[in-house]
Amino acid sequence: MTGTTPRTTVHLAVYDTFADWETGHATAWLARGGYRIRTVGPTTEPVTTIGGLRVTPDLALADLRPQDSALLILTGADLWDTGEDLAPFAAKARAFLDAGVPVAAICGATAGLAREGLLDGRAHTSAVSFYLAATGYKGGEHYVETDAVTDGDLITAGPTEPVAFAREVFGRLAVFEGSKLDAWYRLFHDSDPAAFEELNA
């Protein structure tokens, strides 16, 4: 909190090879829930997603401060596994967690957090356990075989779980709660028509 005013800006990390499909549910419904989505890149130069979309970041990573944010979302990208280009984003995630500001990481971003040591003592998930084990991290005993995991201020999910990832984000930020959160998940994950009426009741 800044004074008595709740933070209403969510920061979405964007970089070359960013996996387009992983955060659409989360950002769309956060925006509908009153949050402002701002993109954060390595610099403010345009980046290109896996799907070929060009995105011009709203701000550079160096200018991102935890106190200005309600949440940092880190998406998967090929670059997480091909070098250290995205390591500064994992370091920024550490700064967020140290400041008590939530971080949500999906797909390859979980490997980045593992390399940063942020999963060593927290419950987490990813694509598969051996994917994270290959990073050499020390958190294997905290790996959970499930769609998405929230442990305090950290949310993790694998690449095939954008809906479960969004559910955890909404729960953490209280965009939806209780039966509404369950209805949203059943609608978008299970295509349950009854959930539509519940969500919009």
C-alpha positions in Angstrom: 0.0 0.0 0.0 1.1 3.6 -0.7 -0.5 5.6 2.1 -4.1 4.5 2.2 -4.4 4.2 -1.6 -4.3 0.6 -2.9 -1.9 -0.1 -5.7 -3.9 -0.8 -8.9 -1.1 -1.3 -11.5 0.0 -4.7 -12.6 3.3 -5.0 -14.4 3.6 -7.6 -17.2 7.1 -8.5 -18.2 7.6 -8.6 -22.0 10.7 -9.6 -23.9 11.7 -11.3 -27.2 10.1 -14.8 -27.5 7.5 -13.9 -24.8 4.8 -16.7 -24.9 1.7 -14.9 -25.9 -0.9 -17.5 -24.8 0.2 -17.7 -21.2 -1.1 -14.4 -19.7 -4.1 -13.4 -21.8 -6.7 -14.6 -19.3 -4.9 -13.0 -16.4 -4.3 -9.6 -18.0 -7.8 -9.3 -19.6 -9.7 -10.0 -16.4 -7.4 -8.0 -14.2 -8.1 -5.0 -16.5 -11.8 -5.7 -16.3 -11.4 -5.9 -12.5 -10.0 -2.3 -12.4 -6.3 -2.9 -12.7 -4.1 -1.0 -15.1 -1.7 -3.3 -17.0 1.7 -1.8 -17.8 4.3 -3.7 -19.8 7.9 -3.8 -18.7 10.7 -4.7 -21.1 14.5 -4.9 -20.9 14.4 -1.4 -22.3 11.6 0.5 -23.9 12.6 -0.8 -27.4 10.0 -3.0 -29.0 10.1 -6.7 -28.4 8.6 -9.6 -30.5 6.6 -12.4 -29.0 6.6 -16.0 -30.1 3.5 -15.3 -32.1 5.2 -12.5 -34.0 3.5 -9.6 -32.2 5.5 -6.5 -31.7 5.1 -4.9 -28.2 6.5 -1.6 -27.2 7.1 -1.7 -23.4 5.6 1.1 -21.2 8.8 1.2 -19.1 12.2 -0.3 -18.8 13.0 -2.9 -16.1 15.5 -0.6 -14.5 12.7 1.9 -13.8 10.3 -0.6 -12.2 9.9 -0.2 -8.4 8.0 -2.7 -6.3 6.2 0.1 -4.4 4.5 1.2 -7.6 3.1 -2.3 -8.3 0.4 -4.7 -7.2 1.9 -7.6 -9.0 4.7 -8.6 -11.4 3.8 -11.2 -14.0 6.7 -13.1 -15.6 5.9 -15.1 -18.7 7.6 -17.9 -20.4 10.0 -17.3 -23.2 12.7 -19.2 -25.1 15.2 -16.8 -23.7 14.8 -18.1 -20.2 16.6 -21.3 -21.3 19.2 -19.9 -23.8 21.4 -17.7 -21.7 21.3 -15.0 -19.0 19.4 -12.3 -21.0 16.4 -12.5 -18.7 18.2 -13.0 -15.4 17.6 -9.3 -14.5 13.9 -10.0 -14.5 14.4 -12.8 -11.9 16.5 -10.4 -9.8 13.6 -7.9 -10.0 11.3 -10.7 -8.8 13.5 -11.1 -5.8 13.2 -7.3 -5.1 9.4 -7.6 -5.3 9.2 -10.6 -3.0 11.6 -8.9 -0.5 9.2 -5.9 -0.5 6.1 -8.1 0.0 4.8 -7.5 -3.5 3.4 -10.6 -5.3 5.1 -12.2 -8.3 3.4 -14.6 -10.7 5.6 -16.8 -12.9 4.6 -19.2 -15.6 6.5 -21.7 -17.8 10.2 -20.8 -18.4 10.0 -17.9 -15.9 9.8 -20.6 -13.2 13.3 -21.8 -14.3 14.5 -18.2 -14.0 13.2 -18.0 -10.5 14.8 -21.3 -9.7 18.2 -20.1 -10.9 17.7 -17.0 -8.7 17.1 -19.2 -5.7 13.6 -18.0 -5.2 12.0 -21.5 -5.3 14.4 -23.2 -2.8 12.1 -22.7 0.1 8.7 -22.1 -1.4 6.1 -24.5 -2.7 6.0 -24.2 -6.5 5.3 -26.0 -9.8 6.4 -25.7 -13.4 6.2 -27.7 -16.6 7.7 -30.8 -15.0 10.0 -31.4 -12.0 13.1 -32.4 -14.0 12.9 -29.1 -16.0 13.6 -27.2 -12.9 16.0 -29.8 -11.6 18.2 -29.1 -14.6 18.7 -25.6 -13.3 20.6 -27.0 -10.3 18.3 -25.4 -7.8 17.8 -26.7 -4.3 14.0 -26.6 -4.1 13.1 -30.0 -5.5 11.4 -31.1 -2.2 9.0 -28.2 -2.6 7.9 -29.1 -6.1 4.1 -29.8 -6.3 2.6 -31.8 -9.2 -0.4 -29.6 -9.9 -1.6 -27.0 -12.3 -0.7 -23.9 -10.4 0.6 -23.1 -6.9 0.4 -20.0 -4.6 2.8 -19.9 -1.7 2.4 -16.5 0.0 3.4 -13.9 -2.5 4.6 -16.3 -5.2 2.4 -17.9 -7.9 3.9 -20.5 -10.3 2.3 -22.5 -13.1 3.3 -24.6 -16.1 3.0 -23.6 -19.8 -0.2 -25.5 -20.4 -2.1 -23.9 -17.5 -2.9 -20.3 -18.3 -6.4 -20.6 -16.9 -5.2 -22.1 -13.6 -2.5 -19.4 -13.5 -5.1 -16.7 -13.9 -7.2 -18.2 -11.2 -4.4 -18.0 -8.7 -3.7 -14.4 -9.7 -7.3 -13.4 -9.3 -7.5 -15.1 -5.9 -4.3 -13.4 -4.7 -5.5 -9.9 -5.8 -9.1 -10.6 -4.8 -10.4 -9.9 -8.3 -12.8 -12.8 -7.8 -13.3 -14.7 -4.5 -15.1 -17.8 -3.3 -17.9 -19.0 -5.6 -17.2 -16.3 -8.2 -13.6 -17.5 -8.5 -14.7 -21.1 -8.8 -17.3 -20.1 -11.4 -14.7 -18.2 -13.5 -12.4 -21.3 -13.5 -15.2 -23.7 -14.4 -16.3 -21.5 -17.2 -12.9 -21.0 -18.8 -11.3 -24.3 -17.9 -14.2 -26.7 -18.0 -16.6 -24.9 -20.4 -19.3 -25.3 -17.8 -22.3 -23.3 -19.1 -23.8 -23.1 -15.6 -20.8 -21.2 -14.5 -21.5 -18.3 -16.8 -24.7 -17.5 -15.0 -23.0 -17.8 -11.6 -20.2 -15.5 -12.7 -22.6 -12.9 -14.0 -25.2 -13.2 -11.2 
